[in-house]
Amino acid sequence: MDVMKTRQAIAALNTYVPGERRADALKLASNENPLGCSPSVATAVQDAVRELHIYPDGGARDLVARIAAHRGVAPEQIITGNGSDEILVLIAGTYLEAGDRVLIADHTFSEYEFAARLYGAEVVTVPMQNLEIRPLDYLPRIDERTRIVFLCSPNNPTGGAFSQAELEEFMAGVPQDVLVVVDHAYIEYQTDPDAADADALIDRYANLIVLHTFSKVYGIAAVRLGYGIAQPQRIEEIKRVRQPFSVNSVAQQAGIAALADQEFVQRSLATNLAGMQRLQALCARLGFPTLPSQANFLAVEVPIDAREAAEFIARRGVTVRALTSFNLPRHLRITIGTDAHLDRLEPILEELAAAYPAAG
Ligand SMILES: Cc1ncc(COP(=O)(O)O)c(C=O)c1O
């Protein structure tokens, strides 16, 4: 008999189930950059490979300096991580005691809940309005046990962004000992000038942390690199929890090269905009409602169970994400591809619409 006991918080967790990988399929399931990454990243990675026997710079100083210059903040305001996933866990490990509360939206990125539960915190979900996050709805739910509010904008998996005006009003009402984590993983894609940019509020709020990633528009998800921006005292606290070498040398060099190629970023954004318009028009023609998106993916409502629809599409060679685990059992999340990718997807969605005409 196995008598080993995990911590209580761990007993309630499940092992992460990685998404299925289908060798020949076109993957439009994880919001990766369909153009790949900047060609200069490959050169940087090859150079880094020559020094694989040397430990990385634990401070990632060169990378941090460049991120700081890019964002117009001081290096002391940056923490890098093995993906922003790692930073979410570090934040939870820095600020949460068992029994504390965190607030998250009812349809959002799963890592917030994971990080909170890992440290025994209680997760309180705040209902979205018309599938949009409204930060002001969080204020009345903050109580003396609430320690962190996680806000994602543009939100994964729905794609909407809340406004800067609402974020500012929300921040003004949040108690100063409640941490607000704004996840801007997709912010580069947003085109709405009123959409929130939490970086602009960091100087004003010591209880704000903003997360960014190199996994989306910079196209280097495989090397795992993300960063957080906050006032220096927050960064110093979170660094106490961090492993010294979590961002390896290959990731550091890849990040420096990726950041330097803003022309690639612009090309990626143009490709995304064109692909978004094409996919939105296609869904409208087929009678599949879509949610407004400021990101590199589109949430699409389908006339059948989302898992069945995703399987139907996968059998024809394209993987997309069923949003069942995000509590949206009739929605798919489709990453915006290139024109060639959409040429592959289009007939499959047409076939889906023909096989399952929308009720009514
Ligand atoms: C909202 C959001 N935040 C963070 C991440 C994770 O980013 P990273 O690859 O930097 O861990 C993702 C990835 O899908 C995401 O959708």
Ligand as a Chemical Component Dictionary entry (heavy atoms), coordinates in Angstrom:
data_LIG
# 
_chem_comp.id                   LIG 
_chem_comp.type                 NON-POLYMER 
_chem_comp.pdbx_formal_charge   0 
_chem_comp.three_letter_code    LIG 
# 
loop_
_chem_comp_atom.comp_id 
_chem_comp_atom.atom_id 
_chem_comp_atom.alt_atom_id 
_chem_comp_atom.type_symbol 
_chem_comp_atom.charge 
_chem_comp_atom.model_Cartn_x 
_chem_comp_atom.model_Cartn_y 
_chem_comp_atom.model_Cartn_z 
_chem_comp_atom.pdbx_ordinal 
LIG C1 C1 C 0 -2.916 34.605 -21.547 1  
LIG C2 C2 C 0 -1.643 33.841 -21.576 2  
LIG N1 N1 N 0 -0.711 34.104 -20.678 3  
LIG C3 C3 C 0 0.444  33.432 -20.655 4  
LIG C4 C4 C 0 0.684  32.438 -21.578 5  
LIG C5 C5 C 0 1.933  31.628 -21.452 6  
LIG O1 O1 O 0 2.971  32.239 -22.014 7  
LIG P1 P1 P 0 4.414  31.604 -21.908 8  
LIG O2 O2 O 0 4.612  30.801 -23.123 9  
LIG O3 O3 O 0 5.292  32.830 -21.837 10 
LIG O4 O4 O 0 4.496  30.788 -20.652 11 
LIG C6 C6 C 0 -0.245 32.131 -22.532 12 
LIG C7 C7 C 0 0.019  31.054 -23.497 13 
LIG O5 O5 O 0 -0.810 30.538 -24.155 14 
LIG C8 C8 C 0 -1.453 32.851 -22.536 15 
LIG O6 O6 O 0 -2.420 32.571 -23.409 16 
# 
loop_
_chem_comp_bond.comp_id 
_chem_comp_bond.atom_id_1 
_chem_comp_bond.atom_id_2 
_chem_comp_bond.value_order 
_chem_comp_bond.pdbx_ordinal 
LIG C1 C2 SING 1  
LIG C2 N1 SING 2  
LIG C2 C8 DOUB 3  
LIG N1 C3 DOUB 4  
LIG C3 C4 SING 5  
LIG C4 C5 SING 6  
LIG C4 C6 DOUB 7  
LIG C5 O1 SING 8  
LIG O1 P1 SING 9  
LIG P1 O2 DOUB 10 
LIG P1 O3 SING 11 
LIG P1 O4 SING 12 
LIG C6 C7 SING 13 
LIG C6 C8 SING 14 
LIG C7 O5 DOUB 15 
LIG C8 O6 SING 16 
# 
